[in-house]
Amino acid sequence: MSARNMMLQVDDCGGDHCGGSRAPLATPGLFPAEPMPLHRPVMLEEALAGLAVSRGSVEPRVFVDATYGRGGHSSVILQRIRPGDALYALDRDPQACESARQRFGGRADFRIHQRNFAELREWARSENLLVRVSGLLMDLGVSSPQIEQPDRGFSFSSDGPLDMRMNPGEGESAGDWLARASDTEIADVLWRYGQERNSRRIARRIVETRAAEPLRSTIQLAKLIASVPGPRSRSIHPATRSFQAIRMHINGELAALEQALEAVIELLAPGGRLAIISFHSLEDRLVKQYIREHSQTVRDGETLKPWLQRIGRSFPKSSEIEANPRARSAVLRVAEKMRT
Ligand SMILES: C[S@@+](CC[C@H](N)C(=O)[O-])C[C@H]1O[C@@H](n2cnc3c(N)ncnc32)[C@H](O)[C@@H]1O
């Protein structure tokens, strides 16, 4: 199937692709409250069931939340693990890590590390966690606080610098990339990650405009995109697809996911669970292919020893989508590492 024919899900809520929305977390009394802004965790119970956090075990277990965000999933994992168990959390965003330190820094069974999950294998090796992880969670995409803080530059609903980096200390900002990329490169990104049908026209307009004035702000870019004539969806803001595509490119999101997946088998203990929530069809395709490949028993007539067993795929309930429209493009896939 050509890239152009692939179905792509794009979250069109309020103009940004994101896995959550503002909401109070249901942890009254147990943990310190999370200061605003918050992130409402998507498919919380399904993910926790997928990780088998409540499964009986005599051995102390290790869980890894590779996308801490604002701890929506981590906080409930911490409520349900037993004495002796531990939760390691990662996020590439320094603000997410600072928030985790403030909220759970006092717990001996919790660690937060600012890391890109692309480095999962190296990180796990340095923490002596290879073949020891009972549950690995990845809740992909961006968090509500990232979207809602104008100075992070993810949103076209409020004005901010064109940044879009999850870790502002790493790599090139969206503004710097748009200032130097060729129109072909920009068009390819808009098409590949956003299936923006106007990709070429938008890319040309960016290159023409920047020759006269630098593109510095989110609103400036959103207005430029909206001013380009061409086919439009009536249900989403004209800049939705381009912003999502630029964000995915700037953060190397698919490449990071591919690298993390390569490390999963090495991390998981026998019987350990992998649970991944994705919001974009290209991400979900990578996850699906990875699980399928590693659960194959026969390929080209040859009998294989499968590494994984597929546990299932699920979608948010309609009640969750009603309460949190940003959940609607979510897909959760769960697999278990074979015991022998
Ligand atoms: C959808 S949010 C997770 C929300 C979290 N589950 C919660 O309920 O609060 C995704 C988070 O993953 C982080 N993230 C995305 N890609 C990452 C990567 N390659 N490495 C580490 N963290 C990443 C983002 O910075 C963001 O904080």
PDBQT file of the ligand as one rigid body, heavy atoms in Angstrom, charges set to zero:
ROOT
HETATM    1  C1  LIG A 401       0.360  11.256  26.294  1.00  0.00    +0.000 C 
HETATM    2  S1  LIG A 401       1.572  11.847  27.401  1.00  0.00    +0.000 S 
HETATM    3  C2  LIG A 401       1.580  10.643  28.674  1.00  0.00    +0.000 C 
HETATM    4  C3  LIG A 401       0.561  10.923  29.708  1.00  0.00    +0.000 C 
HETATM    5  C4  LIG A 401       0.637  10.044  30.914  1.00  0.00    +0.000 C 
HETATM    6  N1  LIG A 401       0.376   8.658  30.610  1.00  0.00    +0.000 N 
HETATM    7  C5  LIG A 401      -0.357  10.522  31.955  1.00  0.00    +0.000 C 
HETATM    8  O1  LIG A 401      -1.418   9.914  32.065  1.00  0.00    +0.000 OA
HETATM    9  O2  LIG A 401      -0.100  11.543  32.594  1.00  0.00    +0.000 OA
HETATM   10  C6  LIG A 401       3.057  11.444  26.578  1.00  0.00    +0.000 C 
HETATM   11  C7  LIG A 401       4.310  11.819  27.341  1.00  0.00    +0.000 C 
HETATM   12  O3  LIG A 401       5.372  11.069  26.763  1.00  0.00    +0.000 OA
HETATM   13  C8  LIG A 401       6.487  11.881  26.621  1.00  0.00    +0.000 C 
HETATM   14  N2  LIG A 401       7.245  11.357  25.474  1.00  0.00    +0.000 N 
HETATM   15  C9  LIG A 401       6.871  11.339  24.196  1.00  0.00    +0.000 A 
HETATM   16  N3  LIG A 401       7.831  10.790  23.447  1.00  0.00    +0.000 NA
HETATM   17  C10 LIG A 401       8.824  10.423  24.297  1.00  0.00    +0.000 A 
HETATM   18  C11 LIG A 401      10.077   9.788  24.132  1.00  0.00    +0.000 A 
HETATM   19  N4  LIG A 401      10.546   9.438  22.911  1.00  0.00    +0.000 N 
HETATM   20  N5  LIG A 401      10.806   9.524  25.222  1.00  0.00    +0.000 NA
HETATM   21  C12 LIG A 401      10.369   9.868  26.460  1.00  0.00    +0.000 A 
HETATM   22  N6  LIG A 401       9.200  10.508  26.677  1.00  0.00    +0.000 NA
HETATM   23  C13 LIG A 401       8.435  10.774  25.606  1.00  0.00    +0.000 A 
HETATM   24  C14 LIG A 401       5.962  13.274  26.387  1.00  0.00    +0.000 C 
HETATM   25  O4  LIG A 401       6.922  14.232  26.774  1.00  0.00    +0.000 OA
HETATM   26  C15 LIG A 401       4.712  13.282  27.247  1.00  0.00    +0.000 C 
HETATM   27  O5  LIG A 401       5.002  13.792  28.509  1.00  0.00    +0.000 OA
ENDROOT
TORSDOF 0
